[in-house]
Amino acid sequence: MKHTRRNVLKGASVLAAAAATGGIAVPQAEANKQPYPKGMAHGLTLLTMRRNSSEDYRLGVKTEKGILDVAAAAKLLRIYAPETMDDLLQREHGPALNTLVATALTAAAAKPAFVKEETVEYGPLVSRPAKIVCVGLNYRKHAQETGAQVPKEPVLFNKYQTCLNRHNGTVKLPVDLAKKFDYEVEMVIVIGKEASNVPEADALTYAAGYATGNDFTARDLQYETGGQWMIGKAIDQFAPLGPYMLTADLVDPDNLKLECRVNGETRQSSSTADMIANTRHMISYISRYIKLKPGDIIFTGTPEGVIQGKPKDKQVWLKPGDKIACSLEKLGELKFELV
């Protein structure tokens, strides 16, 4: 999705006084010395881009002028903005980002900070969340295809930072440990402020945005080693995520089409409307037991069509060379290859 200057300014008007008095428009070097207004970004399509080196991850914003390299724009305009997605989320510096983007879209000095998206190499959408919480068996038809009972409450497990992977990346299959590899397209919730025992009615206000993810799984480790869900799902690189995070104001999370394709063949096609626990309930329920922090992410479950749900004589497990594409309505298409 492309955003106009009008979209970007949505939610940023409250910052006018702060910007005018120097609360935001200060040199980047002064970033840690200034008290910035806290809050979430609005009206933006965000990504992580890799620039110059494998470790140089930067926050990017998709606009009608191309991808805005936020760090480069901040340097050119001498306006503070969070340089990475993790900084944006964990410091809650959305207002500063909205101000920077709105300025860059009209300032001639910022022109060199815009790059063509086809030249961008993506990095992991987030790199250092405190927690990755996952919800299992959260689609009615998926529970039916696997012969499982519909859960009364969300079934939780976890992944780790080492699982995180990127758009256009690769997943190295641990063929010495497992053989039954499976895909799971999922909507991912990105938390934007601390959530502890939050009421369901307010739960969506804690989401900074949403993204496309894949809860990649080794089914033999998950089911054939004593019910080891975590081991089957928390192997390195088993959480591809991206290419974008859309800010929460742009998304109706409970009414999104989602699909997964393997080598061009559609395997999963459903809607988040089939989720058993909706987005509000998941955030509220998890926050009763686990304090969610800004930057944490929640994988929300997968629809029907997984390999595990097929008759055993039709289960053809994924292998090196397979190409996976996952898409969620509005959130973009996540692609990765198995090696």
Residue frames as qw, qx, qy, qz and C-alpha x, y, z in Angstrom:
[[0.000, 0.886, 0.463, 0.000, 0.00, 0.00, 0.00],
 [0.400, 0.314, -0.021, 0.861, 1.25, 3.48, -0.88],
 [0.257, -0.732, -0.496, 0.390, 0.67, 6.42, 1.38],
 [0.232, 0.763, 0.163, 0.581, 0.12, 10.06, 0.53],
 [0.196, 0.275, -0.419, 0.843, 1.28, 12.93, 2.66],
 [0.546, -0.394, -0.028, -0.739, -2.29, 13.24, 3.92],
 [0.890, -0.220, -0.395, -0.068, -2.23, 9.63, 5.17],
 [0.628, 0.125, -0.472, 0.606, 1.11, 10.16, 6.87],
 [0.046, -0.371, 0.250, -0.893, -0.09, 13.26, 8.68],
 [0.704, -0.454, -0.348, -0.421, -3.01, 11.36, 10.17],
 [0.823, -0.475, -0.258, 0.172, -2.37, 11.17, 13.87],
 [0.634, 0.044, -0.128, 0.762, 0.62, 13.52, 13.66],
 [0.006, -0.754, -0.178, -0.632, -1.21, 16.83, 14.04],
 [0.637, -0.755, -0.155, -0.016, -1.00, 16.59, 17.82],
 [0.780, -0.200, 0.011, 0.593, 2.77, 16.91, 17.48],
 [0.342, 0.780, 0.142, 0.505, 2.73, 20.42, 15.99],
 [0.335, -0.916, 0.112, -0.188, 3.41, 22.18, 19.26],
 [0.812, -0.437, 0.285, 0.261, 6.19, 19.77, 20.24],
 [0.726, 0.332, 0.268, 0.540, 7.86, 20.12, 16.86],
 [0.157, 0.883, 0.095, 0.433, 7.60, 23.90, 16.92],
 [0.436, -0.858, 0.225, -0.154, 9.27, 24.11, 20.30],
 [0.251, 0.642, -0.720, 0.081, 12.07, 21.74, 19.40],
 [0.730, -0.282, 0.524, -0.336, 10.63, 18.70, 21.18],
 [0.902, 0.205, 0.375, 0.057, 11.17, 16.57, 18.07],
 [0.635, 0.734, -0.031, 0.239, 13.10, 18.56, 15.45],
 [0.396, -0.818, 0.410, 0.083, 16.53, 18.16, 16.98],
 [0.358, 0.591, -0.710, -0.134, 19.79, 16.65, 15.71],
 [0.891, -0.039, -0.437, -0.120, 20.02, 12.86, 15.73],
 [0.490, 0.258, -0.628, 0.547, 22.97, 13.02, 18.10],
 [0.229, -0.275, 0.427, -0.831, 20.73, 14.54, 20.77],
 [0.630, -0.210, -0.592, -0.457, 18.22, 11.68, 20.56],
 [0.624, -0.262, -0.693, 0.248, 19.00, 10.12, 23.92],
 [0.219, -0.079, -0.399, 0.887, 18.93, 13.46, 25.73],
 [0.311, -0.110, -0.154, -0.932, 15.45, 14.57, 24.67],
 [0.353, 0.223, 0.797, -0.436, 12.03, 13.68, 26.16],
 [0.213, 0.006, -0.624, -0.752, 9.98, 12.67, 23.12],
 [0.693, -0.007, 0.183, -0.697, 6.21, 12.18, 23.12],
 [0.230, -0.109, 0.966, 0.047, 5.41, 8.49, 23.32],
 [0.687, 0.375, 0.263, -0.565, 2.90, 6.75, 21.12],
 [0.681, 0.146, 0.672, 0.252, 2.39, 4.55, 18.09],
 [0.028, -0.224, 0.494, 0.840, 2.94, 5.48, 14.46],
 [0.529, 0.520, 0.537, -0.402, -0.14, 5.97, 12.29],
 [0.587, 0.747, 0.066, -0.305, -0.94, 5.72, 8.60],
 [0.075, 0.730, -0.642, -0.221, 2.33, 4.02, 7.61],
 [0.985, 0.151, -0.082, -0.005, 3.59, 0.91, 5.83],
 [0.275, -0.811, 0.516, -0.013, 6.89, 0.03, 7.52],
 [0.955, 0.208, -0.184, 0.103, 9.74, -2.36, 6.73],
 [0.562, -0.677, 0.369, 0.299, 13.27, -3.20, 7.74],
 [0.702, 0.692, -0.160, 0.056, 15.92, -2.69, 5.07],
 [0.804, -0.363, 0.187, 0.432, 19.48, -3.94, 5.06],
 [0.360, 0.925, -0.089, 0.083, 21.96, -1.31, 3.93],
 [0.118, 0.833, -0.522, 0.140, 25.73, -1.40, 3.41],
 [0.126, 0.344, -0.909, 0.197, 26.34, -4.51, 5.51],
 [0.494, -0.260, -0.812, -0.169, 24.57, -7.58, 6.82],
 [0.356, -0.420, -0.649, 0.526, 24.25, -5.97, 10.25],
 [0.015, 0.111, 0.027, -0.993, 23.10, -2.52, 9.12],
 [0.020, -0.557, -0.820, -0.132, 19.34, -2.82, 9.61],
 [0.021, 0.066, 0.081, -0.994, 17.33, 0.35, 9.13],
 [0.325, 0.548, 0.646, -0.421, 13.73, 1.37, 9.38],
 [0.066, 0.048, 0.558, 0.826, 12.06, 2.06, 6.04],
 [0.387, 0.484, 0.489, -0.614, 8.70, 3.58, 5.10],
 [0.337, 0.313, 0.738, 0.494, 6.87, 2.75, 1.88],
 [0.165, 0.647, 0.213, -0.713, 5.62, 5.97, 0.24],
 [0.652, 0.702, 0.279, -0.057, 4.50, 7.19, -3.19],
 [0.204, 0.895, -0.389, -0.075, 8.04, 8.54, -3.65],
 [0.660, 0.338, -0.652, 0.159, 9.66, 5.17, -2.95],
 [0.770, -0.435, -0.408, 0.226, 11.08, 3.65, 0.22],
 [0.081, -0.895, 0.217, -0.380, 12.17, 6.28, 2.70],
 [0.694, 0.042, -0.522, 0.494, 15.41, 5.37, 4.47],
 [0.411, -0.867, -0.265, -0.100, 14.48, 6.86, 7.84],
 [0.671, -0.513, 0.035, 0.534, 18.01, 7.10, 9.22],
 [0.462, 0.182, 0.323, 0.806, 19.24, 8.83, 6.05],
 [0.059, -0.753, -0.396, -0.523, 16.31, 11.27, 6.09],
 [0.547, -0.796, -0.209, 0.152, 16.84, 12.07, 9.76],
 [0.626, -0.301, 0.146, 0.704, 20.49, 12.90, 9.06],
 [0.294, 0.385, 0.402, 0.777, 19.69, 15.07, 6.04],
 [0.225, -0.747, -0.355, -0.515, 16.90, 16.97, 7.79],
 [0.179, 0.249, -0.594, 0.744, 18.51, 17.04, 11.23],
 [0.665, -0.314, 0.019, -0.677, 15.27, 15.70, 12.70],
 [0.252, -0.269, 0.895, -0.250, 15.28, 12.88, 15.22],
 [0.842, 0.044, -0.187, -0.504, 13.54, 9.63, 14.27],
 [0.781, -0.310, 0.540, -0.048, 13.95, 6.01, 15.43],
 [0.175, 0.594, -0.674, -0.404, 16.50, 4.32, 13.19],
 [0.157, 0.064, -0.975, -0.147, 15.24, 0.73, 13.47],
 [0.575, -0.383, -0.524, -0.498, 11.90, -1.01, 13.81],
 [0.628, -0.347, -0.614, 0.330, 12.86, -2.20, 17.29],
 [0.210, -0.072, -0.260, 0.940, 13.72, 1.36, 18.37],
 [0.335, -0.260, -0.311, -0.850, 10.38, 2.58, 17.02],
 [0.675, -0.385, -0.559, -0.289, 8.39, -0.06, 18.87],
 [0.665, -0.309, -0.540, 0.413, 10.28, -0.43, 22.12],
 [0.236, -0.116, -0.227, 0.938, 10.82, 3.30, 22.68],
 [0.152, 0.727, 0.656, -0.136, 7.28, 4.07, 21.48],
 [0.161, -0.479, 0.160, 0.848, 8.59, 6.83, 19.20],
 [0.376, 0.532, 0.711, 0.266, 5.78, 6.72, 16.66],
 [0.097, 0.942, 0.237, -0.217, 5.05, 10.47, 16.87],
 [0.244, -0.692, 0.426, 0.528, 8.66, 11.29, 16.01],
 [0.407, 0.045, 0.787, 0.461, 8.51, 8.97, 13.00],
 [0.293, 0.746, 0.594, 0.060, 5.26, 10.49, 11.72],
 [0.030, -0.930, 0.026, 0.366, 6.80, 13.96, 11.94],
 [0.342, -0.462, 0.622, 0.532, 9.95, 12.88, 10.11],
 [0.405, 0.296, 0.792, 0.350, 7.99, 11.21, 7.29],
 [0.206, 0.874, 0.431, -0.092, 5.63, 14.15, 6.83],
 [0.125, -0.855, 0.239, 0.442, 8.61, 16.51, 6.61],
 [0.412, -0.274, 0.722, 0.484, 10.57, 14.29, 4.24],
 [0.450, 0.516, 0.709, 0.171, 7.68, 14.06, 1.78],
 [0.220, 0.942, 0.249, 0.037, 7.79, 17.81, 1.18],
 [0.311, -0.843, 0.297, 0.324, 11.44, 18.71, 1.83],
 [0.682, 0.676, -0.279, -0.028, 13.76, 18.84, -1.19],
 [0.060, -0.691, 0.696, -0.188, 16.70, 18.11, 1.08],
 [0.676, -0.186, 0.666, -0.255, 15.29, 14.64, 1.82],
 [0.766, 0.482, -0.203, -0.373, 15.17, 13.52, -1.82],
 [0.374, 0.499, -0.782, 0.026, 18.36, 11.38, -1.60],
 [0.329, -0.205, 0.806, -0.447, 16.78, 9.39, 1.25],
 [0.806, 0.273, 0.249, -0.462, 14.14, 7.87, -1.05],
 [0.101, -0.360, 0.864, 0.337, 15.15, 4.66, -2.86],
 [0.676, 0.104, -0.454, -0.571, 13.36, 2.38, -5.31],
 [0.800, -0.304, 0.382, -0.348, 11.85, -0.63, -3.60],
 [0.951, 0.288, -0.110, 0.007, 13.30, -3.04, -6.17],
 [0.448, 0.603, -0.506, 0.423, 16.76, -2.06, -4.93],
 [0.476, -0.590, 0.410, -0.506, 15.94, -2.77, -1.29],
 [0.534, 0.073, -0.833, 0.123, 17.29, -5.84, 0.48],
 [0.629, -0.604, -0.138, -0.470, 14.96, -6.71, 3.32],
 [0.128, 0.319, -0.803, 0.487, 16.08, -7.45, 6.84],
 [0.240, -0.392, -0.868, 0.189, 14.09, -9.17, 9.59],
 [0.171, -0.739, -0.363, -0.542, 10.99, -7.05, 10.20],
 [0.495, -0.803, 0.209, -0.258, 11.78, -7.07, 13.92],
 [0.570, 0.462, -0.627, 0.259, 15.07, -8.27, 15.40],
 [0.265, 0.135, -0.753, 0.587, 14.88, -8.21, 19.17],
 [0.593, -0.502, -0.229, -0.586, 11.35, -8.70, 20.55],
 [0.302, -0.431, 0.701, -0.481, 11.32, -9.61, 24.24],
 [0.545, 0.082, 0.795, -0.254, 8.77, -12.32, 23.46],
 [0.399, 0.128, -0.631, -0.653, 7.35, -14.25, 20.52],
 [0.483, 0.089, 0.728, -0.479, 4.04, -15.78, 21.61],
 [0.273, 0.069, -0.753, -0.594, 2.20, -18.19, 19.29],
 [0.648, 0.069, 0.411, -0.637, -1.40, -19.37, 19.28],
 [0.011, -0.120, 0.947, 0.298, -2.11, -22.91, 18.08],
 [0.002, 0.407, 0.907, 0.106, -5.30, -24.45, 16.67],
 [0.066, 0.436, 0.308, -0.843, -6.95, -21.04, 16.24],
 [0.416, 0.184, -0.406, -0.793, -8.93, -21.68, 13.04],
 [0.769, 0.021, 0.403, -0.496, -12.08, -23.79, 13.13],
 [0.879, 0.414, -0.142, -0.190, -11.45, -25.63, 9.87],
 [0.349, 0.589, -0.696, 0.217, -7.80, -26.23, 10.75],
 [0.423, -0.294, 0.723, -0.461, -8.80, -27.85, 14.05],
 [0.864, 0.210, 0.232, -0.395, -11.25, -30.03, 12.12],
 [0.737, 0.551, -0.383, -0.082, -8.73, -31.13, 9.49],
 [0.232, 0.493, -0.771, 0.331, -6.23, -32.23, 12.15],
 [0.656, -0.308, -0.684, -0.087, -8.87, -34.05, 14.21],
 [0.267, -0.003, -0.558, 0.785, -8.37, -31.76, 17.21],
 [0.141, -0.740, -0.636, 0.168, -11.06, -30.42, 19.50],
 [0.122, 0.772, 0.107, 0.615, -11.86, -26.72, 19.15],
 [0.418, -0.039, -0.548, 0.724, -9.99, -25.11, 22.08],
 [0.243, -0.823, -0.509, 0.064, -12.01, -23.27, 24.72],
 [0.195, -0.929, 0.119, 0.291, -9.15, -20.80, 25.19],
 [0.501, 0.770, -0.394, -0.024, -6.07, -19.96, 23.08],
 [0.949, -0.170, 0.058, 0.259, -3.41, -22.69, 23.05],
 [0.047, 0.958, -0.282, -0.022, -0.06, -20.95, 23.61],
 [0.884, -0.102, 0.100, 0.445, 3.53, -21.85, 22.79],
 [0.108, -0.914, 0.163, 0.355, 6.59, -19.80, 21.93],
 [0.784, 0.469, -0.021, 0.407, 9.37, -19.14, 19.48],
 [0.558, -0.611, 0.015, 0.562, 12.65, -17.26, 20.03],
 [0.132, 0.861, -0.194, -0.451, 14.59, -14.42, 18.45],
 [0.257, -0.387, 0.785, 0.409, 16.80, -16.94, 16.65],
 [0.483, 0.418, 0.768, 0.046, 13.71, -18.10, 14.75],
 [0.278, 0.814, 0.149, -0.488, 13.18, -14.72, 13.09],
 [0.532, 0.097, 0.601, 0.589, 13.66, -14.62, 9.35],
 [0.098, 0.517, -0.065, -0.848, 13.08, -12.12, 6.56],
 [0.691, 0.630, 0.206, -0.289, 11.21, -11.59, 3.32],
 [0.668, 0.671, -0.323, -0.012, 13.16, -13.11, 0.40],
 [0.274, -0.634, 0.707, -0.152, 15.25, -15.08, 2.87],
 [0.639, 0.165, -0.737, -0.144, 15.97, -18.79, 3.18],
 [0.756, -0.453, 0.314, -0.353, 15.09, -21.45, 5.73],
 [0.284, 0.442, -0.851, 0.006, 17.80, -24.06, 6.20],
 [0.875, -0.229, -0.189, -0.382, 16.03, -27.35, 6.83],
 [0.287, -0.559, 0.747, -0.215, 17.62, -29.39, 9.67],
 [0.822, 0.166, -0.408, -0.362, 17.31, -32.65, 7.75],
 [0.404, 0.230, -0.825, 0.321, 19.49, -34.43, 10.31],
 [0.159, -0.005, 0.665, -0.729, 16.84, -33.75, 12.97],
 [0.522, 0.413, 0.519, -0.536, 13.52, -33.94, 11.14],
 [0.237, 0.077, 0.788, 0.563, 11.86, -34.87, 7.84],
 [0.054, 0.658, 0.735, 0.156, 8.24, -33.65, 7.99],
 [0.162, -0.226, -0.075, 0.958, 8.41, -29.93, 7.28],
 [0.088, 0.690, 0.707, 0.128, 5.18, -27.95, 6.95],
 [0.097, 0.312, 0.094, 0.941, 4.02, -24.39, 6.21],
 [0.159, -0.680, -0.669, 0.252, 1.61, -22.24, 8.27],
 [0.125, 0.479, 0.155, 0.855, 0.63, -18.81, 6.95],
 [0.356, -0.625, -0.598, 0.353, -0.39, -16.53, 9.82],
 [0.009, -0.871, -0.064, -0.486, -1.30, -12.98, 10.68],
 [0.599, -0.117, -0.447, 0.654, 1.15, -11.54, 13.19],
 [0.250, -0.932, -0.226, -0.135, 0.23, -8.94, 15.80],
 [0.512, 0.277, -0.307, 0.752, 2.94, -6.44, 16.76],
 [0.412, -0.741, -0.474, 0.237, 2.48, -5.00, 20.25],
 [0.293, 0.674, 0.031, 0.677, 2.88, -1.24, 20.65],
 [0.214, -0.620, 0.363, -0.662, 2.55, -0.60, 24.39],
 [0.031, 0.166, -0.910, 0.378, 2.79, -2.54, 27.62],
 [0.681, -0.220, -0.344, -0.608, -0.19, -4.83, 28.09],
 [0.141, 0.077, -0.899, 0.407, -0.94, -6.50, 31.40],
 [0.071, 0.436, 0.836, -0.325, -4.39, -7.89, 32.19],
 [0.156, 0.135, -0.188, -0.960, -6.02, -5.62, 29.62],
 [0.569, 0.362, 0.557, -0.485, -9.78, -5.76, 29.09],
 [0.517, 0.269, 0.718, 0.381, -10.91, -7.30, 25.83],
 [0.261, 0.885, 0.381, -0.051, -12.82, -4.15, 24.84],
 [0.039, -0.945, 0.233, 0.229, -9.57, -2.14, 24.83],
 [0.805, -0.231, 0.443, 0.320, -7.21, -4.82, 23.54],
 [0.668, 0.572, 0.280, 0.384, -6.85, -3.56, 19.96],
 [0.010, 0.987, -0.097, 0.130, -5.44, -0.26, 21.23],
 [0.608, -0.625, 0.453, 0.185, -2.33, -2.20, 22.31],
 [0.797, 0.243, 0.426, 0.352, -1.48, -3.30, 18.76],
 [0.136, -0.626, 0.282, 0.714, 1.07, -1.19, 16.90],
 [0.482, 0.486, -0.437, -0.583, 0.44, -3.02, 13.66],
 [0.890, 0.080, 0.419, -0.162, 0.11, -6.28, 11.77],
 [0.117, 0.609, -0.692, -0.369, 2.30, -8.35, 9.45],
 [0.910, 0.202, -0.260, -0.252, 2.41, -11.54, 7.39],
 [0.275, -0.588, 0.750, -0.125, 4.22, -14.47, 9.00],
 [0.815, 0.126, -0.523, -0.215, 4.81, -18.20, 8.64],
 [0.631, -0.520, 0.507, -0.272, 4.90, -20.50, 11.66],
 [0.621, 0.421, -0.647, -0.134, 7.21, -22.97, 9.93],
 [0.745, -0.381, 0.405, -0.369, 7.06, -26.39, 11.59],
 [0.287, 0.296, -0.908, -0.075, 8.74, -29.79, 11.78],
 [0.763, -0.261, -0.133, -0.577, 5.68, -32.01, 12.37],
 [0.823, -0.027, -0.552, 0.134, 7.63, -35.12, 13.39],
 [0.311, 0.147, -0.547, 0.763, 9.32, -33.16, 16.18],
 [0.385, -0.271, 0.102, -0.876, 6.03, -31.53, 17.15],
 [0.819, -0.152, -0.044, -0.552, 3.96, -34.74, 17.38],
 [0.924, 0.098, -0.370, -0.006, 6.23, -37.77, 17.38],
 [0.469, 0.279, -0.585, 0.600, 8.58, -36.91, 20.24],
 [0.305, -0.402, -0.714, 0.486, 6.06, -36.70, 23.06],
 [0.006, -0.885, -0.457, -0.084, 4.16, -33.59, 21.99],
 [0.488, -0.404, 0.014, 0.773, 7.11, -31.20, 21.74],
 [0.328, 0.874, 0.349, 0.077, 5.37, -28.22, 20.11],
 [0.151, -0.928, 0.209, 0.268, 8.16, -25.81, 21.02],
 [0.501, -0.371, 0.650, 0.435, 10.92, -28.00, 19.59],
 [0.525, 0.419, 0.678, 0.299, 8.97, -28.55, 16.40],
 [0.221, 0.889, 0.352, 0.192, 8.43, -24.84, 15.89],
 [0.265, -0.947, 0.107, 0.147, 11.31, -22.96, 17.52],
 [0.801, -0.004, 0.272, 0.533, 14.21, -24.11, 15.34],
 [0.210, -0.506, 0.197, 0.813, 16.46, -21.36, 13.96],
 [0.073, 0.139, -0.514, -0.843, 14.95, -19.44, 11.01],
 [0.029, -0.373, -0.918, -0.132, 11.48, -20.99, 11.54],
 [0.046, 0.752, 0.507, -0.418, 9.66, -17.62, 11.83],
 [0.286, 0.235, 0.391, 0.842, 9.76, -15.75, 8.49],
 [0.028, -0.759, -0.490, 0.428, 8.05, -12.37, 8.85],
 [0.072, -0.464, 0.217, 0.856, 7.36, -9.46, 6.50],
 [0.553, 0.303, -0.032, 0.775, 7.79, -7.75, 4.14],
 [0.075, -0.520, 0.009, -0.851, 5.77, -5.00, 5.84],
 [0.148, -0.440, -0.738, 0.490, 4.15, -3.98, 9.07],
 [0.093, -0.586, -0.366, -0.717, 1.06, -1.87, 8.50],
 [0.070, -0.129, 0.520, -0.841, 0.17, 0.38, 11.41],
 [0.102, 0.300, 0.911, -0.263, -2.92, -0.79, 13.25],
 [0.319, 0.522, 0.257, -0.748, -5.17, 2.05, 12.10],
 [0.368, 0.418, -0.533, -0.638, -4.95, 0.74, 8.52],
 [0.318, 0.087, -0.933, -0.145, -6.06, -2.85, 9.23],
 [0.776, -0.248, 0.115, -0.568, -9.18, -4.77, 10.28],
 [0.030, -0.450, 0.892, -0.035, -7.33, -7.81, 11.66],
 [0.484, 0.095, 0.813, -0.311, -10.41, -10.01, 11.98],
 [0.678, 0.604, 0.345, -0.240, -11.43, -9.78, 8.34],
 [0.086, 0.725, -0.556, -0.396, -8.37, -10.43, 6.17],
 [0.941, 0.307, -0.099, -0.107, -7.92, -12.93, 3.37],
 [0.295, -0.686, 0.656, 0.107, -4.80, -15.07, 3.72],
 [0.922, 0.354, -0.110, -0.113, -3.12, -17.61, 1.45],
 [0.449, -0.583, 0.633, 0.239, -0.06, -19.83, 1.26],
 [0.811, 0.539, -0.146, -0.175, 1.43, -21.10, -2.00],
 [0.648, -0.431, 0.571, 0.260, 4.11, -23.75, -2.52],
 [0.346, -0.108, 0.689, 0.627, 5.97, -23.54, -5.83],
 [0.225, 0.023, -0.371, -0.900, 3.04, -21.50, -7.18],
 [0.422, -0.341, -0.793, -0.275, 0.33, -23.95, -6.06],
 [0.396, -0.490, 0.181, -0.755, -2.23, -22.56, -3.60],
 [0.425, -0.056, -0.877, 0.219, -2.31, -24.73, -0.47],
 [0.145, -0.499, -0.649, 0.555, -4.09, -22.49, 2.06],
 [0.055, -0.326, -0.304, -0.894, -6.84, -19.97, 1.32],
 [0.330, -0.593, -0.710, 0.187, -9.05, -18.61, 4.08],
 [0.067, -0.751, -0.049, -0.655, -9.91, -15.53, 6.13],
 [0.165, 0.169, -0.665, 0.709, -9.03, -14.39, 9.63],
 [0.594, -0.236, 0.007, -0.769, -12.81, -14.31, 10.15],
 [0.863, -0.086, -0.476, -0.146, -12.47, -18.09, 10.74],
 [0.243, 0.353, -0.691, 0.582, -10.27, -17.55, 13.81],
 [0.537, -0.487, -0.686, 0.057, -11.65, -19.12, 16.97],
 [0.380, -0.686, -0.254, 0.566, -10.16, -16.47, 19.25],
 [0.382, 0.856, 0.171, 0.303, -10.30, -13.06, 17.59],
 [0.476, 0.475, -0.275, 0.687, -7.57, -10.46, 17.89],
 [0.354, -0.659, 0.183, -0.638, -9.08, -8.73, 20.91],
 [0.904, -0.385, 0.005, -0.186, -9.45, -11.98, 22.79],
 [0.866, 0.175, -0.229, 0.408, -5.92, -13.16, 22.03],
 [0.246, 0.555, -0.304, 0.734, -4.27, -9.96, 23.26],
 [0.538, -0.575, 0.167, -0.593, -6.46, -9.80, 26.36],
 [0.968, -0.220, -0.093, -0.074, -6.04, -13.49, 27.21],
 [0.763, 0.263, -0.297, 0.511, -2.27, -13.55, 26.79],
 [0.079, 0.597, -0.276, 0.749, -1.89, -10.38, 28.85],
 [0.746, -0.563, -0.023, -0.355, -3.62, -12.04, 31.81],
 [0.950, -0.249, 0.046, 0.180, -0.70, -14.44, 32.17],
 [0.693, 0.014, 0.162, 0.702, 2.22, -12.79, 30.38],
 [0.011, -0.837, -0.075, 0.541, 3.04, -9.09, 30.42],
 [0.667, 0.527, 0.330, 0.410, 3.39, -8.02, 26.81],
 [0.331, -0.619, 0.086, 0.707, 5.98, -5.35, 26.06],
 [0.450, 0.805, -0.081, -0.379, 6.26, -2.95, 23.11],
 [0.238, 0.615, -0.707, -0.256, 7.87, -4.83, 20.24],
 [0.454, -0.050, 0.880, -0.132, 6.59, -8.27, 21.27],
 [0.456, 0.189, -0.533, -0.687, 4.91, -10.25, 18.50],
 [0.618, 0.058, 0.678, -0.393, 2.06, -12.76, 18.45],
 [0.193, 0.087, -0.830, -0.517, 1.61, -15.42, 15.78],
 [0.530, 0.008, 0.285, -0.799, -2.17, -15.92, 15.64],
 [0.663, 0.123, 0.719, -0.165, -2.66, -19.40, 14.17],
 [0.047, 0.255, -0.704, -0.661, -3.04, -20.88, 10.69],
 [0.734, 0.202, 0.067, -0.645, -6.06, -21.88, 8.58],
 [0.881, 0.076, 0.463, -0.051, -6.80, -25.22, 6.98],
 [0.697, 0.699, -0.156, -0.036, -4.72, -26.66, 4.16],
 [0.208, -0.723, 0.659, -0.006, -1.53, -27.68, 5.97],
 [0.505, 0.312, -0.790, -0.154, 0.23, -30.89, 5.00],
 [0.078, -0.104, 0.875, -0.466, -0.44, -32.38, 8.44],
 [0.553, 0.223, 0.396, -0.698, -4.18, -32.16, 7.75],
 [0.621, 0.356, -0.493, -0.494, -4.06, -34.29, 4.60],
 [0.985, -0.099, 0.050, -0.133, -4.58, -38.07, 4.51],
 [0.587, -0.589, 0.483, 0.274, -1.29, -39.81, 5.25],
 [0.717, 0.195, 0.542, 0.392, -1.00, -41.17, 1.71],
 [0.364, 0.812, 0.256, 0.377, -1.15, -37.61, 0.36],
 [0.392, -0.892, 0.088, 0.209, 1.29, -35.99, 2.77],
 [0.739, 0.419, -0.015, 0.528, 4.19, -34.76, 0.65],
 [0.476, -0.759, -0.128, 0.425, 6.46, -32.87, 3.03],
 [0.243, 0.957, -0.148, -0.053, 8.44, -29.79, 2.09],
 [0.881, -0.054, 0.153, 0.445, 12.00, -30.22, 0.84],
 [0.309, -0.539, 0.240, 0.746, 15.06, -28.13, -0.12],
 [0.157, 0.075, 0.617, 0.767, 14.35, -26.09, -3.24],
 [0.029, -0.698, -0.708, -0.101, 10.69, -25.46, -2.45],
 [0.087, 0.206, -0.008, 0.975, 9.57, -21.85, -2.70],
 [0.148, -0.597, -0.740, 0.271, 6.96, -20.58, -0.23],
 [0.012, -0.298, -0.126, -0.946, 4.80, -17.48, -0.69],
 [0.175, -0.550, -0.745, 0.335, 2.41, -16.27, 2.02],
 [0.012, 0.326, 0.184, 0.927, 0.06, -13.34, 1.60],
 [0.058, -0.578, -0.686, 0.439, -2.38, -11.48, 3.78],
 [0.173, 0.804, 0.440, 0.361, -4.78, -8.92, 2.40],
 [0.065, -0.980, 0.019, -0.190, -3.19, -5.44, 2.64],
 [0.615, -0.714, 0.307, 0.131, -0.15, -6.78, 4.51],
 [0.261, 0.730, -0.587, -0.232, 1.89, -7.93, 1.52],
 [0.968, 0.146, -0.193, -0.072, 3.40, -11.16, 0.26],
 [0.449, -0.680, 0.580, 0.007, 6.12, -12.90, 2.26],
 [0.876, 0.395, -0.271, -0.059, 8.42, -15.10, 0.17],
 [0.347, -0.669, 0.657, -0.012, 11.19, -17.46, 1.22],
 [0.760, 0.358, -0.514, -0.171, 13.01, -20.52, -0.12],
 [0.864, -0.428, 0.256, -0.074, 13.96, -23.77, 1.56],
 [0.445, 0.677, -0.584, 0.053, 17.59, -24.91, 1.39]]
